[in-house]
Amino acid sequence: MTMTALRLPDPPLADERVLLRPWQVADLALIEQASRDPAITVGTSVPVPYSEAAGDAWLARQHDQREQRTGISLAIADAATGRAIGYVGVSGLVWRHRRGSLGYWMTGARRGRGLASAAVALLVPWAFEVLGLVRMEAVVEVANHASQRVLERNGFRPEGVLRSYYEMHGGFMDMVMFSRLADSVEDG
């Protein structure tokens, strides 16, 4: 029995600032840039050290998630230019429990402008509706207050601290679990 790949947003999700689109080979320059940013590489699958082969493998994994029905990975692109500036996606889909894990990152120069919040605001309602999820989770490093604000702006609530939850660069980090339910009412 052949599984049908998860469908991409059609038309692509966009607002006046960001466009969410599939990853392209031309986006590998952004992945190379992200591989040098410890704020991104801690807790993500961005390859460190970066090589052309590692970048190609990362890109293939992003597309394979959709084919294997385990997630949707999209580039956050500048709405005016189409140039990739970050990542947003839902991974680790657990179909039996209808939940997935939200992830996102922006490169350093683009942080602090509300672009990650805008991308999350576009993807999350789509994922609830199209994928039929009832719960979306996100785990964030305890000290990453900017990322926690992205989640809170998008209706996610903190559920508690998961002690020694992620192994990162040789140590175990405490993480805050956030969640949003499909029937949650968004503020604002």
WOMOFEN-V208177 format. One record per residue. N is the residue number from 1. SS is DSSP state (h for helix, s for strand, l for the rest). PSI is psi in whole degrees, -180 to 180 (* if undefined). D_FIRST is the distance of its C-alpha to the first C-alpha in whole Angstrom. Layout:
n: <N;N>
ss: <SS;SS>
psi: <PSI;PSI>
d_first: <D_FIRST;D_FIRST>
This chain:
n: <1;2;3;4;5;6;7;8;9;10;11;12;13;14;15;16;17;18;19;20;21;22;23;24;25;26;27;28;29;30;31;32;33;34;35;36;37;38;39;40;41;42;43;44;45;46;47;48;49;50;51;52;53;54;55;56;57;58;59;60;61;62;63;64;65;66;67;68;69;70;71;72;73;74;75;76;77;78;79;80;81;82;83;84;85;86;87;88;89;90;91;92;93;94;95;96;97;98;99;100;101;102;103;104;105;106;107;108;109;110;111;112;113;114;115;116;117;118;119;120;121;122;123;124;125;126;127;128;129;130;131;132;133;134;135;136;137;138;139;140;141;142;143;144;145;146;147;148;149;150;151;152;153;154;155;156;157;158;159;160;161;162;163;164;165;166;167;168;169;170;171;172;173;174;175;176;177;178;179;180;181;182;183;184;185;186;187;188>
ss: <l;l;l;l;l;l;l;l;l;l;l;l;s;s;l;l;l;s;s;s;s;l;l;l;h;h;h;h;h;h;h;h;h;h;h;l;l;h;h;h;h;l;l;l;l;l;l;l;l;l;l;h;h;h;h;h;h;h;h;h;h;h;h;h;h;h;h;l;l;l;l;s;s;s;s;s;s;s;l;l;l;l;l;s;s;s;s;s;s;s;s;s;s;s;l;l;l;l;s;s;s;s;s;s;s;s;l;h;h;h;l;l;l;l;h;h;h;h;h;h;h;h;h;h;h;h;h;h;h;h;h;l;l;l;s;s;s;s;s;s;s;l;l;l;h;h;h;h;h;h;h;h;h;l;l;l;s;s;s;s;s;s;s;s;s;s;s;s;l;l;s;s;s;s;s;s;s;s;s;s;s;l;l;l;l;l;l;l>
psi: <127;131;143;132;151;141;150;157;127;109;164;148;132;155;-164;-14;-38;152;131;122;165;153;147;159;-37;-17;-5;-26;-37;-40;-39;-44;-45;-32;-17;5;105;-27;-24;-45;-22;111;11;175;10;129;134;123;159;141;165;-43;-41;-39;-44;-41;-40;-46;-43;-40;-36;-42;-36;-33;-44;-43;-38;0;32;-10;173;123;125;148;136;119;152;127;-31;-38;-20;0;132;135;-5;-171;143;142;166;123;180;37;129;97;-38;-40;0;53;159;168;127;138;154;154;155;147;156;-48;-20;-7;154;10;4;9;-39;-42;-42;-42;-44;-41;-29;-44;-42;-51;-38;-46;-40;-47;-52;-40;-14;27;151;-16;137;134;157;134;134;139;138;-40;-3;77;-33;-44;-37;-37;-37;-47;-47;-39;-23;24;9;146;141;139;-20;172;129;108;136;48;-39;134;122;118;46;0;167;131;142;141;150;128;126;152;159;138;154;-33;11;143;125;139;146;*>
d_first: <0;4;7;10;13;16;18;22;25;26;29;29;31;34;38;41;41;37;34;31;29;26;28;29;31;34;33;34;37;37;35;37;40;38;38;41;42;42;41;38;37;37;34;32;30;32;33;37;38;37;36;35;32;31;31;29;27;27;26;23;22;23;20;18;18;17;14;13;14;17;20;22;24;27;30;33;35;39;39;42;41;37;38;36;38;35;32;30;27;25;23;22;20;19;17;18;22;21;24;24;26;29;30;33;35;38;40;44;46;43;44;46;45;43;40;38;38;38;34;33;35;33;29;30;30;27;25;26;25;22;20;22;23;26;28;28;30;32;34;37;40;43;45;43;45;44;40;41;43;40;38;41;41;38;38;37;39;39;39;40;41;38;41;40;36;35;37;38;40;41;42;40;41;41;39;39;36;36;33;33;31;30;33;35;38;39;43;44>
